[in-house]
């Protein structure tokens, strides 16, 4: 037996069972779901930082989108806020590193 105790993608139990293994799952309540999503975000960011792969970037994006929906925001709202901040304050594409102000 291997213990995971973590939030997994929706099809993971099905994939486990198709491989001939069994698993025990449960459905999280709203508060625990939000908490576990935050933990999953940290897990995915840590994995991205370790290997910088496109797959890990996609995992980070998936979790961020899911958090947005779970907190009651649409993906359109998330993108709208992102665009607005980019228009008002810029993005991060120009590689500007602020050393200090006086």
Biopython code that builds the backbone (N, CA, C, O; Angstrom):
import numpy as np
from Bio.PDB.StructureBuilder import StructureBuilder

atoms = [
    (1, "UNK", "N", (0.850, -1.180, 0.000)),
    (1, "UNK", "CA", (0.000, 0.000, 0.000)),
    (1, "UNK", "C", (0.892, 1.237, 0.000)),
    (1, "UNK", "O", (1.873, 1.311, 0.740)),
    (2, "UNK", "N", (0.534, 2.209, -0.842)),
    (2, "UNK", "CA", (1.224, 3.495, -0.880)),
    (2, "UNK", "C", (0.206, 4.579, -0.540)),
    (2, "UNK", "O", (-0.853, 4.657, -1.164)),
    (3, "UNK", "N", (0.521, 5.412, 0.443)),
    (3, "UNK", "CA", (-0.384, 6.466, 0.901)),
    (3, "UNK", "C", (-0.019, 7.768, 0.192)),
    (3, "UNK", "O", (1.151, 8.148, 0.148)),
    (4, "UNK", "N", (-1.015, 8.445, -0.356)),
    (4, "UNK", "CA", (-0.798, 9.706, -1.056)),
    (4, "UNK", "C", (-1.366, 10.899, -0.286)),
    (4, "UNK", "O", (-0.673, 11.895, -0.081)),
    (5, "UNK", "N", (-2.616, 10.796, 0.137)),
    (5, "UNK", "CA", (-3.282, 11.890, 0.850)),
    (5, "UNK", "C", (-3.095, 13.232, 0.161)),
    (5, "UNK", "O", (-2.611, 14.188, 0.767)),
    (6, "UNK", "N", (-3.482, 13.300, -1.115)),
    (6, "UNK", "CA", (-3.373, 14.552, -1.857)),
    (6, "UNK", "C", (-4.466, 14.644, -2.903)),
    (6, "UNK", "O", (-5.035, 13.634, -3.319)),
    (7, "UNK", "N", (-4.748, 15.850, -3.319)),
    (7, "UNK", "CA", (-5.698, 16.115, -4.387)),
    (7, "UNK", "C", (-5.102, 15.626, -5.700)),
    (7, "UNK", "O", (-3.941, 15.897, -6.007)),
    (8, "UNK", "N", (-5.906, 14.904, -6.470)),
    (8, "UNK", "CA", (-5.439, 14.390, -7.760)),
    (8, "UNK", "C", (-6.409, 14.794, -8.861)),
    (8, "UNK", "O", (-7.550, 15.176, -8.598)),
    (9, "UNK", "N", (-5.935, 14.703, -10.092)),
    (9, "UNK", "CA", (-6.787, 14.988, -11.252)),
    (9, "UNK", "C", (-7.974, 14.018, -11.277)),
    (9, "UNK", "O", (-7.899, 12.906, -10.754)),
    (10, "UNK", "N", (-9.057, 14.462, -11.891)),
    (10, "UNK", "CA", (-10.325, 13.743, -11.866)),
    (10, "UNK", "C", (-10.261, 12.310, -12.401)),
    (10, "UNK", "O", (-10.984, 11.444, -11.910)),
    (11, "UNK", "N", (-9.429, 12.050, -13.374)),
    (11, "UNK", "CA", (-9.396, 10.719, -13.987)),
    (11, "UNK", "C", (-8.394, 9.777, -13.333)),
    (11, "UNK", "O", (-8.303, 8.618, -13.738)),
    (12, "UNK", "N", (-7.647, 10.230, -12.345)),
    (12, "UNK", "CA", (-6.616, 9.381, -11.728)),
    (12, "UNK", "C", (-7.201, 8.091, -11.131)),
    (12, "UNK", "O", (-6.624, 7.027, -11.356)),
    (13, "UNK", "N", (-8.305, 8.127, -10.387)),
    (13, "UNK", "CA", (-8.854, 6.852, -9.870)),
    (13, "UNK", "C", (-9.197, 5.863, -10.995)),
    (13, "UNK", "O", (-8.937, 4.665, -10.878)),
    (14, "UNK", "N", (-9.771, 6.369, -12.063)),
    (14, "UNK", "CA", (-10.112, 5.527, -13.211)),
    (14, "UNK", "C", (-8.847, 4.913, -13.828)),
    (14, "UNK", "O", (-8.825, 3.726, -14.155)),
    (15, "UNK", "N", (-7.818, 5.712, -13.980)),
    (15, "UNK", "CA", (-6.554, 5.234, -14.546)),
    (15, "UNK", "C", (-5.927, 4.174, -13.646)),
    (15, "UNK", "O", (-5.394, 3.180, -14.139)),
    (16, "UNK", "N", (-5.985, 4.376, -12.343)),
    (16, "UNK", "CA", (-5.454, 3.393, -11.386)),
    (16, "UNK", "C", (-6.203, 2.077, -11.517)),
    (16, "UNK", "O", (-5.589, 1.011, -11.569)),
    (17, "UNK", "N", (-7.532, 2.149, -11.570)),
    (17, "UNK", "CA", (-8.334, 0.926, -11.663)),
    (17, "UNK", "C", (-8.144, 0.222, -12.995)),
    (17, "UNK", "O", (-8.159, -1.008, -13.045)),
    (18, "UNK", "N", (-7.962, 0.979, -14.084)),
    (18, "UNK", "CA", (-7.711, 0.370, -15.390)),
    (18, "UNK", "C", (-6.384, -0.388, -15.413)),
    (18, "UNK", "O", (-6.196, -1.305, -16.212)),
    (19, "UNK", "N", (-5.463, 0.009, -14.522)),
    (19, "UNK", "CA", (-4.162, -0.671, -14.469)),
    (19, "UNK", "C", (-4.215, -1.925, -13.600)),
    (19, "UNK", "O", (-3.202, -2.604, -13.429)),
    (20, "UNK", "N", (-5.404, -2.238, -13.044)),
    (20, "UNK", "CA", (-5.564, -3.437, -12.238)),
    (20, "UNK", "C", (-5.383, -3.218, -10.747)),
    (20, "UNK", "O", (-5.476, -4.169, -9.971)),
    (21, "UNK", "N", (-5.130, -2.003, -10.334)),
    (21, "UNK", "CA", (-4.975, -1.705, -8.911)),
    (21, "UNK", "C", (-6.281, -1.118, -8.378)),
    (21, "UNK", "O", (-7.181, -0.776, -9.145)),
    (22, "UNK", "N", (-6.368, -1.009, -7.074)),
    (22, "UNK", "CA", (-7.519, -0.373, -6.450)),
    (22, "UNK", "C", (-7.039, 0.848, -5.680)),
    (22, "UNK", "O", (-5.856, 0.980, -5.366)),
    (23, "UNK", "N", (-7.975, 1.735, -5.382)),
    (23, "UNK", "CA", (-7.631, 2.926, -4.603)),
    (23, "UNK", "C", (-8.833, 3.347, -3.772)),
    (23, "UNK", "O", (-9.975, 3.011, -4.085)),
    (24, "UNK", "N", (-8.558, 4.077, -2.727)),
    (24, "UNK", "CA", (-9.616, 4.635, -1.880)),
    (24, "UNK", "C", (-9.570, 6.141, -2.054)),
    (24, "UNK", "O", (-8.513, 6.761, -1.933)),
    (25, "UNK", "N", (-10.722, 6.722, -2.339)),
    (25, "UNK", "CA", (-10.838, 8.168, -2.517)),
    (25, "UNK", "C", (-11.996, 8.686, -1.682)),
    (25, "UNK", "O", (-12.796, 7.910, -1.160)),
    (26, "UNK", "N", (-12.075, 9.997, -1.563)),
    (26, "UNK", "CA", (-13.231, 10.650, -0.957)),
    (26, "UNK", "C", (-13.383, 12.013, -1.595)),
    (26, "UNK", "O", (-12.440, 12.525, -2.199)),
    (27, "UNK", "N", (-14.553, 12.605, -1.471)),
    (27, "UNK", "CA", (-14.828, 13.934, -1.997)),
    (27, "UNK", "C", (-14.626, 14.940, -0.874)),
    (27, "UNK", "O", (-15.169, 14.791, 0.220)),
    (28, "UNK", "N", (-13.832, 15.969, -1.168)),
    (28, "UNK", "CA", (-13.526, 16.993, -0.166)),
    (28, "UNK", "C", (-14.680, 17.972, -0.003)),
    (28, "UNK", "O", (-15.402, 18.254, -0.959)),
    (29, "UNK", "N", (-14.854, 18.490, 1.217)),
    (29, "UNK", "CA", (-15.817, 19.580, 1.393)),
    (29, "UNK", "C", (-15.167, 20.865, 0.861)),
    (29, "UNK", "O", (-13.977, 20.883, 0.544)),
    (30, "UNK", "N", (-15.950, 21.917, 0.770)),
    (30, "UNK", "CA", (-15.495, 23.164, 0.131)),
    (30, "UNK", "C", (-14.233, 23.746, 0.772)),
    (30, "UNK", "O", (-13.293, 24.110, 0.065)),
    (31, "UNK", "N", (-14.204, 23.837, 2.096)),
    (31, "UNK", "CA", (-13.042, 24.421, 2.780)),
    (31, "UNK", "C", (-11.783, 23.577, 2.568)),
    (31, "UNK", "O", (-10.708, 24.110, 2.296)),
    (32, "UNK", "N", (-11.930, 22.260, 2.695)),
    (32, "UNK", "CA", (-10.783, 21.377, 2.521)),
    (32, "UNK", "C", (-10.315, 21.390, 1.059)),
    (32, "UNK", "O", (-9.116, 21.307, 0.788)),
    (33, "UNK", "N", (-11.254, 21.492, 0.129)),
    (33, "UNK", "CA", (-10.926, 21.565, -1.289)),
    (33, "UNK", "C", (-10.043, 22.779, -1.575)),
    (33, "UNK", "O", (-9.022, 22.662, -2.253)),
    (34, "UNK", "N", (-10.434, 23.938, -1.060)),
    (34, "UNK", "CA", (-9.635, 25.149, -1.265)),
    (34, "UNK", "C", (-8.249, 25.009, -0.637)),
    (34, "UNK", "O", (-7.252, 25.431, -1.223)),
    (35, "UNK", "N", (-8.191, 24.425, 0.537)),
    (35, "UNK", "CA", (-6.909, 24.197, 1.212)),
    (35, "UNK", "C", (-6.021, 23.257, 0.390)),
    (35, "UNK", "O", (-4.830, 23.517, 0.218)),
    (36, "UNK", "N", (-6.599, 22.175, -0.111)),
    (36, "UNK", "CA", (-5.829, 21.197, -0.879)),
    (36, "UNK", "C", (-5.423, 21.751, -2.249)),
    (36, "UNK", "O", (-4.379, 21.376, -2.782)),
    (37, "UNK", "N", (-6.239, 22.636, -2.819)),
    (37, "UNK", "CA", (-5.839, 23.294, -4.060)),
    (37, "UNK", "C", (-4.605, 24.164, -3.839)),
    (37, "UNK", "O", (-3.700, 24.184, -4.672)),
    (38, "UNK", "N", (-4.569, 24.884, -2.715)),
    (38, "UNK", "CA", (-3.388, 25.693, -2.400)),
    (38, "UNK", "C", (-2.160, 24.806, -2.239)),
    (38, "UNK", "O", (-1.079, 25.152, -2.717)),
    (39, "UNK", "N", (-2.315, 23.671, -1.575)),
    (39, "UNK", "CA", (-1.209, 22.724, -1.436)),
    (39, "UNK", "C", (-0.771, 22.191, -2.793)),
    (39, "UNK", "O", (0.423, 22.035, -3.047)),
    (40, "UNK", "N", (-1.742, 21.910, -3.668)),
    (40, "UNK", "CA", (-1.440, 21.398, -5.003)),
    (40, "UNK", "C", (-0.696, 22.446, -5.815)),
    (40, "UNK", "O", (0.211, 22.108, -6.576)),
    (41, "UNK", "N", (-1.067, 23.711, -5.665)),
    (41, "UNK", "CA", (-0.359, 24.778, -6.370)),
    (41, "UNK", "C", (1.106, 24.815, -5.957)),
    (41, "UNK", "O", (1.992, 24.910, -6.807)),
    (42, "UNK", "N", (1.360, 24.742, -4.667)),
    (42, "UNK", "CA", (2.730, 24.730, -4.183)),
    (42, "UNK", "C", (3.489, 23.508, -4.725)),
    (42, "UNK", "O", (4.643, 23.623, -5.138)),
    (43, "UNK", "N", (2.836, 22.350, -4.720)),
    (43, "UNK", "CA", (3.451, 21.125, -5.260)),
    (43, "UNK", "C", (3.819, 21.304, -6.728)),
    (43, "UNK", "O", (4.931, 20.973, -7.141)),
    (44, "UNK", "N", (2.883, 21.827, -7.513)),
    (44, "UNK", "CA", (3.131, 21.970, -8.953)),
    (44, "UNK", "C", (4.183, 23.038, -9.242)),
    (44, "UNK", "O", (4.997, 22.862, -10.149)),
    (45, "UNK", "N", (4.183, 24.135, -8.495)),
    (45, "UNK", "CA", (5.216, 25.164, -8.687)),
    (45, "UNK", "C", (6.583, 24.595, -8.327)),
    (45, "UNK", "O", (7.564, 24.855, -9.024)),
    (46, "UNK", "N", (6.657, 23.832, -7.260)),
    (46, "UNK", "CA", (7.920, 23.201, -6.861)),
    (46, "UNK", "C", (8.416, 22.259, -7.957)),
    (46, "UNK", "O", (9.606, 22.238, -8.270)),
    (47, "UNK", "N", (7.505, 21.482, -8.538)),
    (47, "UNK", "CA", (7.882, 20.579, -9.626)),
    (47, "UNK", "C", (8.342, 21.366, -10.850)),
    (47, "UNK", "O", (9.307, 20.980, -11.510)),
    (48, "UNK", "N", (7.657, 22.464, -11.156)),
    (48, "UNK", "CA", (8.080, 23.305, -12.277)),
    (48, "UNK", "C", (9.483, 23.875, -12.030)),
    (48, "UNK", "O", (10.328, 23.863, -12.926)),
    (49, "UNK", "N", (9.724, 24.366, -10.826)),
    (49, "UNK", "CA", (11.029, 24.948, -10.514)),
    (49, "UNK", "C", (12.152, 23.916, -10.627)),
    (49, "UNK", "O", (13.294, 24.270, -10.924)),
    (50, "UNK", "N", (11.833, 22.651, -10.393)),
    (50, "UNK", "CA", (12.838, 21.596, -10.468)),
    (50, "UNK", "C", (13.223, 21.264, -11.906)),
    (50, "UNK", "O", (14.388, 20.971, -12.175)),
    (51, "UNK", "N", (12.262, 21.306, -12.841)),
    (51, "UNK", "CA", (12.641, 20.880, -14.197)),
    (51, "UNK", "C", (12.240, 21.830, -15.321)),
    (51, "UNK", "O", (12.624, 21.608, -16.469)),
    (52, "UNK", "N", (11.493, 22.860, -15.029)),
    (52, "UNK", "CA", (11.148, 23.908, -16.002)),
    (52, "UNK", "C", (10.459, 23.396, -17.271)),
    (52, "UNK", "O", (10.552, 24.039, -18.316)),
    (53, "UNK", "N", (9.781, 22.271, -17.202)),
    (53, "UNK", "CA", (9.172, 21.687, -18.400)),
    (53, "UNK", "C", (7.829, 22.340, -18.728)),
    (53, "UNK", "O", (7.165, 22.913, -17.864)),
    (54, "UNK", "N", (7.457, 22.235, -19.991)),
    (54, "UNK", "CA", (6.166, 22.731, -20.448)),
    (54, "UNK", "C", (5.036, 21.987, -19.741)),
    (54, "UNK", "O", (4.004, 22.583, -19.432)),
    (55, "UNK", "N", (5.217, 20.700, -19.484)),
    (55, "UNK", "CA", (4.198, 19.909, -18.797)),
    (55, "UNK", "C", (3.948, 20.440, -17.392)),
    (55, "UNK", "O", (2.801, 20.516, -16.951)),
    (56, "UNK", "N", (5.009, 20.806, -16.693)),
    (56, "UNK", "CA", (4.836, 21.355, -15.336)),
    (56, "UNK", "C", (4.206, 22.745, -15.386)),
    (56, "UNK", "O", (3.419, 23.095, -14.506)),
    (57, "UNK", "N", (4.541, 23.540, -16.402)),
    (57, "UNK", "CA", (3.869, 24.840, -16.564)),
    (57, "UNK", "C", (2.371, 24.631, -16.773)),
    (57, "UNK", "O", (1.551, 25.364, -16.220)),
    (58, "UNK", "N", (2.024, 23.630, -17.572)),
    (58, "UNK", "CA", (0.612, 23.333, -17.819)),
    (58, "UNK", "C", (-0.086, 22.900, -16.533)),
    (58, "UNK", "O", (-1.243, 23.257, -16.307)),
    (59, "UNK", "N", (0.604, 22.138, -15.691)),
    (59, "UNK", "CA", (0.022, 21.729, -14.409)),
    (59, "UNK", "C", (-0.235, 22.939, -13.511)),
    (59, "UNK", "O", (-1.278, 23.026, -12.863)),
    (60, "UNK", "N", (0.715, 23.868, -13.477)),
    (60, "UNK", "CA", (0.536, 25.092, -12.675)),
    (60, "UNK", "C", (-0.679, 25.863, -13.186)),
    (60, "UNK", "O", (-1.508, 26.317, -12.396)),
    (61, "UNK", "N", (-0.782, 26.010, -14.495)),
    (61, "UNK", "CA", (-1.915, 26.725, -15.085)),
    (61, "UNK", "C", (-3.239, 26.034, -14.764)),
    (61, "UNK", "O", (-4.223, 26.695, -14.429)),
    (62, "UNK", "N", (-3.262, 24.703, -14.865)),
    (62, "UNK", "CA", (-4.486, 23.944, -14.555)),
    (62, "UNK", "C", (-4.933, 24.204, -13.117)),
    (62, "UNK", "O", (-6.117, 24.427, -12.863)),
    (63, "UNK", "N", (-3.993, 24.174, -12.185)),
    (63, "UNK", "CA", (-4.345, 24.403, -10.781)),
    (63, "UNK", "C", (-4.813, 25.844, -10.568)),
    (63, "UNK", "O", (-5.787, 26.073, -9.851)),
    (64, "UNK", "N", (-4.138, 26.810, -11.176)),
    (64, "UNK", "CA", (-4.561, 28.210, -11.034)),
    (64, "UNK", "C", (-5.966, 28.422, -11.591)),
    (64, "UNK", "O", (-6.777, 29.120, -10.982)),
    (65, "UNK", "N", (-6.253, 27.829, -12.735)),
    (65, "UNK", "CA", (-7.591, 27.955, -13.301)),
    (65, "UNK", "C", (-8.635, 27.300, -12.395)),
    (65, "UNK", "O", (-9.726, 27.841, -12.213)),
    (66, "UNK", "N", (-8.308, 26.153, -11.836)),
    (66, "UNK", "CA", (-9.233, 25.458, -10.936)),
    (66, "UNK", "C", (-9.463, 26.267, -9.665)),
    (66, "UNK", "O", (-10.593, 26.347, -9.183)),
    (67, "UNK", "N", (-8.411, 26.865, -9.118)),
    (67, "UNK", "CA", (-8.558, 27.718, -7.934)),
    (67, "UNK", "C", (-9.478, 28.890, -8.248)),
    (67, "UNK", "O", (-10.346, 29.231, -7.444)),
    (68, "UNK", "N", (-9.296, 29.502, -9.399)),
    (68, "UNK", "CA", (-10.144, 30.626, -9.797)),
    (68, "UNK", "C", (-11.617, 30.212, -9.806)),
    (68, "UNK", "O", (-12.468, 30.897, -9.238)),
    (69, "UNK", "N", (-11.902, 29.091, -10.452)),
    (69, "UNK", "CA", (-13.292, 28.608, -10.511)),
    (69, "UNK", "C", (-13.809, 28.235, -9.130)),
    (69, "UNK", "O", (-14.956, 28.540, -8.802)),
    (70, "UNK", "N", (-12.992, 27.585, -8.318)),
    (70, "UNK", "CA", (-13.415, 27.162, -6.980)),
    (70, "UNK", "C", (-13.693, 28.354, -6.074)),
    (70, "UNK", "O", (-14.501, 28.258, -5.150)),
    (71, "UNK", "N", (-13.036, 29.461, -6.331)),
    (71, "UNK", "CA", (-13.261, 30.672, -5.527)),
    (71, "UNK", "C", (-14.352, 31.559, -6.114)),
    (71, "UNK", "O", (-14.582, 32.670, -5.636)),
    (72, "UNK", "N", (-15.024, 31.063, -7.153)),
    (72, "UNK", "CA", (-16.186, 31.753, -7.694)),
    (72, "UNK", "C", (-15.902, 32.731, -8.820)),
    (72, "UNK", "O", (-16.771, 33.527, -9.175)),
    (73, "UNK", "N", (-14.711, 32.689, -9.385)),
    (73, "UNK", "CA", (-14.371, 33.564, -10.505)),
    (73, "UNK", "C", (-14.369, 32.755, -11.795)),
    (73, "UNK", "O", (-14.017, 31.575, -11.797)),
    (74, "UNK", "N", (-14.762, 33.390, -12.884)),
    (74, "UNK", "CA", (-14.691, 32.710, -14.173)),
    (74, "UNK", "C", (-13.271, 32.839, -14.719)),
    (74, "UNK", "O", (-12.493, 33.686, -14.279)),
    (75, "UNK", "N", (-12.953, 31.983, -15.682)),
    (75, "UNK", "CA", (-11.648, 32.087, -16.319)),
    (75, "UNK", "C", (-11.536, 33.389, -17.095)),
    (75, "UNK", "O", (-10.446, 33.943, -17.235)),
    (76, "UNK", "N", (-12.663, 33.876, -17.598)),
    (76, "UNK", "CA", (-12.685, 35.176, -18.271)),
    (76, "UNK", "C", (-12.337, 36.306, -17.315)),
    (76, "UNK", "O", (-11.613, 37.233, -17.678)),
    (77, "UNK", "N", (-12.855, 36.229, -16.089)),
    (77, "UNK", "CA", (-12.521, 37.248, -15.088)),
    (77, "UNK", "C", (-11.043, 37.208, -14.739)),
    (77, "UNK", "O", (-10.398, 38.250, -14.616)),
    (78, "UNK", "N", (-10.515, 36.020, -14.584)),
    (78, "UNK", "CA", (-9.089, 35.867, -14.281)),
    (78, "UNK", "C", (-8.250, 36.489, -15.387)),
    (78, "UNK", "O", (-7.322, 37.249, -15.110)),
    (79, "UNK", "N", (-8.566, 36.175, -16.630)),
    (79, "UNK", "CA", (-7.816, 36.711, -17.766)),
    (79, "UNK", "C", (-7.995, 38.224, -17.868)),
    (79, "UNK", "O", (-7.051, 38.938, -18.207)),
    (80, "UNK", "N", (-9.186, 38.710, -17.580)),
    (80, "UNK", "CA", (-9.444, 40.147, -17.629)),
    (80, "UNK", "C", (-8.596, 40.905, -16.605)),
    (80, "UNK", "O", (-8.033, 41.954, -16.916)),
    (81, "UNK", "N", (-8.508, 40.373, -15.389)),
    (81, "UNK", "CA", (-7.685, 41.000, -14.355)),
    (81, "UNK", "C", (-6.209, 40.942, -14.747)),
    (81, "UNK", "O", (-5.471, 41.907, -14.551)),
    (82, "UNK", "N", (-5.788, 39.808, -15.299)),
    (82, "UNK", "CA", (-4.400, 39.686, -15.749)),
    (82, "UNK", "C", (-4.078, 40.731, -16.810)),
    (82, "UNK", "O", (-3.050, 41.404, -16.736)),
    (83, "UNK", "N", (-4.963, 40.866, -17.801)),
    (83, "UNK", "CA", (-4.753, 41.842, -18.879)),
    (83, "UNK", "C", (-4.737, 43.271, -18.345)),
    (83, "UNK", "O", (-3.898, 44.082, -18.734)),
    (84, "UNK", "N", (-5.682, 43.567, -17.444)),
    (84, "UNK", "CA", (-5.754, 44.919, -16.883)),
    (84, "UNK", "C", (-4.459, 45.262, -16.146)),
    (84, "UNK", "O", (-3.914, 46.352, -16.320)),
    (85, "UNK", "N", (-3.972, 44.344, -15.333)),
    (85, "UNK", "CA", (-2.722, 44.591, -14.600)),
    (85, "UNK", "C", (-1.554, 44.760, -15.573)),
    (85, "UNK", "O", (-0.682, 45.604, -15.367)),
    (86, "UNK", "N", (-1.546, 43.955, -16.628)),
    (86, "UNK", "CA", (-0.477, 44.072, -17.625)),
    (86, "UNK", "C", (-0.530, 45.428, -18.327)),
    (86, "UNK", "O", (0.510, 46.027, -18.601)),
    (87, "UNK", "N", (-1.741, 45.912, -18.619)),
    (87, "UNK", "CA", (-1.888, 47.216, -19.266)),
    (87, "UNK", "C", (-1.490, 48.351, -18.332)),
    (87, "UNK", "O", (-0.816, 49.293, -18.749)),
    (88, "UNK", "N", (-1.901, 48.267, -17.075)),
    (88, "UNK", "CA", (-1.645, 49.348, -16.126)),
    (88, "UNK", "C", (-0.231, 49.344, -15.572)),
    (88, "UNK", "O", (0.363, 50.405, -15.381)),
    (89, "UNK", "N", (0.312, 48.166, -15.313)),
    (89, "UNK", "CA", (1.608, 48.065, -14.634)),
    (89, "UNK", "C", (2.670, 47.351, -15.458)),
    (89, "UNK", "O", (3.837, 47.288, -15.071)),
    (90, "UNK", "N", (2.255, 46.821, -16.588)),
    (90, "UNK", "CA", (3.167, 46.067, -17.434)),
    (90, "UNK", "C", (3.129, 44.591, -17.082)),
    (90, "UNK", "O", (2.490, 44.169, -16.118)),
    (91, "UNK", "N", (3.837, 43.826, -17.897)),
    (91, "UNK", "CA", (3.955, 42.388, -17.636)),
    (91, "UNK", "C", (5.360, 42.151, -17.074)),
    (91, "UNK", "O", (5.860, 42.966, -16.299)),
    (92, "UNK", "N", (5.980, 41.076, -17.448)),
    (92, "UNK", "CA", (7.335, 40.767, -16.987)),
    (92, "UNK", "C", (8.251, 40.449, -18.167)),
    (92, "UNK", "O", (9.302, 39.833, -17.988)),
    (93, "UNK", "N", (7.865, 40.857, -19.350)),
    (93, "UNK", "CA", (8.575, 40.475, -20.566)),
    (93, "UNK", "C", (9.848, 41.273, -20.817)),
    (93, "UNK", "O", (10.731, 40.797, -21.532)),
    (94, "UNK", "N", (9.969, 42.465, -20.255)),
    (94, "UNK", "CA", (11.129, 43.328, -20.529)),
    (94, "UNK", "C", (12.332, 43.042, -19.638)),
    (94, "UNK", "O", (13.360, 43.710, -19.753)),
    (95, "UNK", "N", (12.215, 42.057, -18.755)),
    (95, "UNK", "CA", (13.332, 41.588, -17.918)),
    (95, "UNK", "C", (13.838, 42.650, -16.953)),
    (95, "UNK", "O", (15.016, 42.632, -16.597)),
    (96, "UNK", "N", (13.003, 43.559, -16.525)),
    (96, "UNK", "CA", (13.425, 44.639, -15.638)),
    (96, "UNK", "C", (13.590, 44.114, -14.225)),
    (96, "UNK", "O", (12.679, 43.499, -13.671)),
    (97, "UNK", "N", (14.747, 44.357, -13.648)),
    (97, "UNK", "CA", (15.081, 43.936, -12.298)),
    (97, "UNK", "C", (15.340, 45.203, -11.478)),
    (97, "UNK", "O", (16.328, 45.899, -11.710)),
    (98, "UNK", "N", (14.460, 45.502, -10.525)),
    (98, "UNK", "CA", (14.569, 46.711, -9.703)),
    (98, "UNK", "C", (15.567, 46.454, -8.574)),
    (98, "UNK", "O", (15.338, 45.599, -7.718)),
    (99, "UNK", "N", (16.656, 47.187, -8.578)),
    (99, "UNK", "CA", (17.682, 47.015, -7.548)),
    (99, "UNK", "C", (17.389, 47.843, -6.318)),
    (99, "UNK", "O", (17.487, 47.332, -5.202)),
    (100, "UNK", "N", (17.032, 49.102, -6.484)),
    (100, "UNK", "CA", (16.697, 49.938, -5.326)),
    (100, "UNK", "C", (16.054, 51.231, -5.781)),
    (100, "UNK", "O", (16.065, 51.553, -6.969)),
    (101, "UNK", "N", (15.491, 51.976, -4.834)),
    (101, "UNK", "CA", (14.996, 53.322, -5.069)),
    (101, "UNK", "C", (15.591, 54.223, -3.989)),
    (101, "UNK", "O", (16.030, 53.751, -2.941)),
    (102, "UNK", "N", (15.600, 55.515, -4.260)),
    (102, "UNK", "CA", (16.077, 56.494, -3.264)),
    (102, "UNK", "C", (15.064, 57.600, -3.131)),
    (102, "UNK", "O", (15.263, 58.529, -2.348)),
]
sb = StructureBuilder()
sb.init_structure("model")
sb.init_model(0)
sb.init_chain("A")
sb.init_seg("    ")
for serial, (resi, resn, name, xyz) in enumerate(atoms, 1):
    if name == "N":
        sb.init_residue(resn, " ", resi, " ")
    sb.init_atom(name, np.array(xyz, "f"), 0.0, 1.0, " ", f" {name:<3s}", serial, name[0])
structure = sb.get_structure()
